[in-house]
Amino acid sequence: MGKIFSSLRSRLILLVIITLIPSILFLARGSYEQREQARISAQNEVIHLGRVASKMQSEMVENVKAFLLTIAHQPSVRQQDMTECKAIFSHLVDEHFKYFSSFYIADLEGKLLCTPPEVHHAPKFESCDHYQLLVQATDFVYTGYHVCNTSGLAVLSIGYPILNLQDQRVLVTNVSLDLA
């Protein structure tokens, strides 16, 4: 072992290696700290984006509730007069509510009375859990995230019962929000 460090060259190499060790450790520690800061920053950004998405979804749900309440209180709808329904609601959905993947008004027996043409898919009412809950409801019905069995889209469904002028439940209306 003594012969290895007996030459001047060996000692200089050893000296260079010993002096490089602290700088290598410093670089390693710096890169670790930088990586940790990047991880924390990314985590904070994900949390922020989650809050923003949650707020946006809450606002969309409130918009849907207002839309459904407006529909449910339209005198023509309460009287089950659907003559202008498709034209009016097609315009509303196409121009102002493009994030609706489905919209309909149906009776309590599962007969579809109004839906915008061509764009929206009517559910299979007999196998739709949301509709089954909706026909029994007295207030809003929410069905969390699910894949619609008709359209194949990831949606959040919100429905509301429609009462006639004698305050009897006669129809239901539903909007499914496209979550894609």
VOVEX-109721 format. One record per residue: x, y, z of N, C-alpha, C in turn; residue in one letter. Coordinates in pm, whole numbers, padded with zeros to 5 digits, always signed. Example, Ala and Ser with C-alpha at 12.3 -4.5 7.8 and 13.67 -1.06 7.14 Angstrom:
+01319-00569+00780+01230-00450+00780+01320-00330+00780a/+01285-00225+00708+01367-00106+00714+01290+00003+00787s/
This chain:
+00083-00118+00000+00000+00000+00000+00087+00124+00000m/+00198+00120+00068+00288+00233+00072+00348+00264-00063g/+00364+00164-00151+00422+00187-00282+00326+00263-00374k/+00197+00248-00352+00100+00314-00438+00112+00466-00424i/+00129+00516-00303+00133+00660-00280+00276+00714-00265f/+00370+00638-00311+00510+00683-00298+00549+00780-00408s/+00482+00772-00521+00520+00864-00629+00442+00994-00617s/+00496+01097-00670+00434+01229-00667+00302+01228-00745l/+00301+01158-00855+00180+01148-00936+00067+01086-00857r/+00090+00980-00785-00012+00912-00706-00066+01006-00599s/+00024+01077-00534-00019+01169-00430-00103+01284-00486r/-00067+01334-00603-00145+01441-00666-00285+01392-00706l/-00293+01274-00759-00422+01215-00795-00508+01199-00671i/-00448+01148-00563-00521+01131-00438-00569+01266-00386l/-00486+01367-00394-00522+01501-00349-00638+01557-00431l/-00633+01537-00562-00742+01584-00649-00872+01512-00613v/-00865+01382-00593-00985+01304-00559-01043+01351-00426i/-00956+01371-00328-01003+01415-00196-01067+01554-00206i/-01010+01641-00286-01069+01775-00299-01197+01774-00382t/-01218+01677-00469-01341+01667-00548-01458+01609-00469l/-01433+01531-00369-01540+01465-00292-01639+01567-00235i/-01596+01675-00168-01695+01771-00116-01779+01836-00226p/-01719+01867-00339-01796+01931-00446-01895+01832-00508s/-01859+01705-00517-01951+01603-00568-02068+01588-00470i/-02038+01584-00341-02144+01574-00239-02233+01699-00242l/-02173+01815-00260-02249+01940-00269-02344+01938-00389f/-02295+01892-00504-02379+01882-00623-02492+01781-00603l/-02460+01669-00542-02563+01567-00517-02671+01622-00425a/-02629+01689-00319-02727+01746-00225-02809+01854-00294r/-02747+01940-00372-02819+02045-00445-02922+01989-00540g/-02886+01884-00612-02981+01825-00706-03096+01757-00631s/-03066+01696-00516-03172+01635-00434-03269+01743-00387y/-03216+01855-00336-03301+01964-00288-03384+02023-00401e/-03325+02038-00517-03396+02091-00632-03508+01996-00675q/-03479+01867-00674-03580+01767-00708-03694+01769-00608r/-03660+01784-00479-03761+01789-00374-03849+01914-00389e/-03788+02028-00422-03865+02151-00444-03957+02136-00565q/-03909+02071-00669-03992+02048-00787-04110+01957-00753a/-04085+01855-00671-04193+01764-00630-04298+01838-00548r/-04255+01921-00455-04349+01998-00372-04427+02097-00459i/-04359+02161-00551-04424+02255-00642-04529+02184-00728s/-04496+02068-00780-04589+01991-00862-04709+01946-00778a/-04684+01904-00656-04791+01862-00566-04885+01980-00537q/-04829+02096-00510-04911+02215-00485-04992+02253-00608n/-04933+02239-00725-05005+02270-00849-05121+02174-00870e/-05100+02045-00841-05207+01946-00856-05321+01978-00758v/-05288+02013-00637-05390+02049-00538-05468+02171-00586i/-05397+02271-00636-05462+02391-00687-05555+02358-00804h/-05506+02279-00898-05589+02242-01014-05712+02161-00970l/-05695+02076-00870-05809+02001-00817-05913+02093-00758g/-05869+02195-00686-05963+02292-00628-06034+02371-00738r/-05960+02411-00839-06020+02486-00950-06123+02398-01022v/-06087+02273-01049-06180+02182-01116-06304+02158-01031a/-06286+02142-00902-06399+02122-00812-06491+02243-00811s/-06432+02361-00807-06512+02485-00810-06588+02497-00941k/-06520+02467-01051-06586+02474-01182-06702+02374-01189m/-06680+02254-01137-06786+02154-01139-06903+02199-01052q/-06874+02258-00936-06981+02308-00850-07061+02417-00920s/-06992+02505-00991-07061+02610-01065-07145+02552-01178e/-07094+02450-01244-07170+02385-01350-07296+02320-01293m/-07283+02256-01178-07398+02192-01114-07502+02299-01077v/-07458+02411-01024-07551+02519-00990-07619+02573-01116e/-07546+02585-01226-07607+02628-01353-07711+02528-01400n/-07681+02400-01387-07777+02297-01427-07901+02304-01339v/-07881+02321-01210-07997+02331-01120-08086+02449-01160k/-08025+02564-01189-08103+02681-01231-08176+02653-01363a/-08107+02586-01456-08167+02550-01584-08287+02457-01562f/-08269+02354-01479-08378+02259-01454-08496+02325-01382l/-08466+02413-01286-08575+02485-01218-08653+02572-01316l/-08581+02637-01406-08646+02721-01507-08738+02637-01594t/-08688+02523-01638-08769+02434-01722-08891+02384-01645i/-08867+02341-01521-08975+02283-01441-09086+02382-01409a/-09056+02511-01417-09156+02612-01385-09213+02683-01509h/-09176+02637-01627-09234+02692-01749-09380+02648-01756q/-09472+02741-01771-09614+02702-01776-09645+02598-01884p/-09585+02611-02001-09614+02514-02108-09566+02374-02070s/-09451+02366-02004-09400+02234-01962-09487+02178-01850v/-09525+02261-01754-09610+02215-01643-09745+02165-01695r/-09792+02222-01806-09919+02178-01866-09897+02067-01967q/-09773+02021-01979-09733+01912-02068-09756+01945-02215q/-09742+02072-02249-09750+02117-02388-09608+02124-02443d/-09570+02028-02525-09433+02017-02574-09418+02064-02719m/-09513+02145-02768-09509+02184-02909-09384+02264-02944t/-09339+02352-02858-09221+02433-02888-09097+02386-02812e/-09110+02281-02740-09002+02234-02652-08872+02209-02727c/-08877+02131-02832-08753+02094-02902-08681+02216-02957k/-08756+02307-03017-08693+02425-03077-08628+02513-02970a/-08702+02539-02863-08650+02627-02757-08529+02565-02689i/-08543+02441-02647-08435+02378-02572-08317+02339-02661f/-08343+02314-02787-08231+02290-02879-08145+02415-02888s/-08211+02530-02900-08135+02655-02905-08056+02677-02776h/-08121+02659-02662-08053+02680-02534-07933+02589-02518l/-07954+02462-02547-07846+02365-02528-07735+02387-02630v/-07770+02411-02755-07668+02428-02860-07588+02557-02843d/-07655+02663-02802-07589+02794-02796-07528+02826-02659e/-07588+02776-02553-07547+02822-02420-07498+02712-02326h/-07534+02589-02353-07501+02480-02261-07437+02364-02338f/-07327+02390-02403-07263+02289-02487-07203+02174-02407k/-07185+02193-02278-07128+02088-02195-07234+01988-02147y/-07359+02004-02191-07461+01904-02163-07442+01789-02260f/-07425+01669-02210-07416+01555-02302-07553+01495-02328s/-07648+01527-02241-07783+01476-02257-07879+01569-02186s/-07994+01587-02245-08102+01663-02184-08232+01601-02229f/-08327+01585-02137-08458+01535-02176-08564+01573-02075y/-08688+01567-02124-08807+01571-02040-08880+01443-02071i/-08920+01371-01967-08990+01244-01985-09107+01237-01887a/-09203+01152-01919-09311+01132-01823-09271+01024-01723d/-09359+00993-01631-09326+00899-01523-09328+00754-01568l/-09377+00730-01690-09379+00593-01744-09260+00566-01836e/-09172+00661-01852-09054+00641-01934-09070+00681-02079g/-09173+00760-02108-09193+00808-02245-09118+00940-02259k/-09030+00946-02356-08951+01066-02383-09040+01168-02453l/-09052+01289-02393-09139+01391-02450-09062+01501-02520l/-08942+01530-02475-08866+01638-02536-08717+01614-02515c/-08643+01626-02622-08497+01622-02618-08447+01693-02743t/-08337+01764-02733-08285+01826-02856-08254+01719-02960p/-08292+01742-03084-08271+01640-03188-08125+01620-03221p/-08094+01498-03263-07965+01458-03320-07847+01456-03223e/-07844+01545-03127-07726+01557-03043-07735+01467-02920v/-07850+01459-02862-07865+01394-02732-07926+01256-02746h/-07878+01166-02663-07923+01028-02665-08018+01005-02549h/-08134+00952-02579-08228+00920-02472-08181+00794-02401a/-08190+00791-02269-08146+00671-02198-08245+00557-02215p/-08200+00440-02181-08290+00325-02174-08350+00331-02033k/-08468+00389-02024-08526+00420-01893-08541+00298-01803f/-08570+00183-01861-08591+00064-01778-08464+00019-01706e/-08348+00052-01761-08222+00011-01697-08143+00130-01640s/-08205+00247-01638-08136+00368-01590-08169+00392-01443c/-08070+00368-01356-08092+00388-01212-08128+00532-01180d/-08066+00626-01250-08092+00768-01226-08240+00800-01251h/-08294+00751-01361-08435+00776-01393-08525+00713-01288y/-08492+00592-01246-08573+00525-01145-08579+00606-01015q/-08467+00666-00976-08465+00754-00858-08542+00883-00885l/-08530+00933-01004-08590+01061-01040-08742+01057-01038l/-08803+00949-01084-08950+00943-01087-09011+00938-00947v/-08931+00904-00847-08979+00901-00708-08941+01027-00631q/-08862+01114-00690-08801+01227-00619-08898+01343-00598a/-08868+01421-00494-08939+01546-00469-08845+01665-00482t/-08718+01637-00504-08617+01743-00518-08512+01693-00618d/-08402+01765-00627-08296+01728-00720-08242+01589-00690f/-08207+01518-00797-08144+01387-00787-08010+01396-00859v/-07905+01361-00787-07770+01361-00844-07722+01218-00856y/-07667+01187-00970-07599+01059-00984-07454+01095-01013t/-07367+01051-00927-07225+01084-00940-07167+01035-01071g/-07038+01048-01081-06965+01008-01201-07003+00867-01240y/-07043+00852-01365-07069+00719-01420-07057+00726-01572h/-07050+00612-01633-07046+00604-01779-07187+00573-01826v/-07241+00663-01907-07378+00648-01956-07388+00522-02042c/-07489+00441-02015-07503+00316-02090-07553+00338-02233n/-07600+00458-02265-07646+00487-02401-07538+00554-02485t/-07479+00662-02430-07382+00739-02508-07238+00690-02490s/-07211+00620-02378-07075+00575-02350-06986+00685-02294g/-07044+00802-02265-06968+00915-02213-06962+00913-02061l/-06854+00968-02005-06845+00987-01861-06928+01110-01827a/-07028+01092-01739-07122+01200-01711-07152+01210-01562v/-07210+01324-01527-07270+01348-01396-07413+01387-01427l/-07510+01310-01379-07651+01334-01412-07720+01405-01298s/-07803+01504-01336-07879+01582-01239-08021+01591-01294i/-08117+01554-01213-08256+01557-01256-08344+01629-01157g/-08464+01665-01202-08558+01737-01117-08699+01700-01160y/-08790+01678-01064-08928+01646-01100-09002+01772-01146p/-09097+01753-01233-09181+01863-01281-09321+01839-01230i/-09377+01940-01164-09511+01932-01108-09609+02004-01200l/-09731+01951-01206-09832+02021-01285-09885+02140-01204n/-09985+02208-01257-10037+02327-01189-10108+02294-01057l/-10139+02165-01035-10198+02120-00909-10091+02064-00814q/-09964+02089-00846-09849+02045-00768-09838+01893-00754d/-09877+01823-00859-09860+01678-00863-09744+01647-00958q/-09658+01553-00918-09544+01515-01002-09597+01443-01126r/-09566+01499-01244-09615+01440-01369-09503+01412-01469v/-09393+01488-01460-09283+01472-01554-09151+01479-01479l/-09045+01445-01548-08910+01464-01495-08824+01527-01604v/-08726+01603-01561-08629+01659-01655-08490+01625-01606t/-08400+01607-01697-08266+01562-01661-08162+01623-01754n/-08047+01652-01694-07929+01696-01769-07813+01608-01727v/-07737+01562-01823-07613+01492-01794-07497+01580-01840s/-07406+01607-01748-07289+01689-01779-07178+01602-01834l/-07121+01643-01943-07009+01572-02003-06883+01602-01922d/-06825+01501-01861-06707+01519-01776-06576+01495-01850l/-06586+01464-01978-06464+01438-02055-06393+01566-02092a/
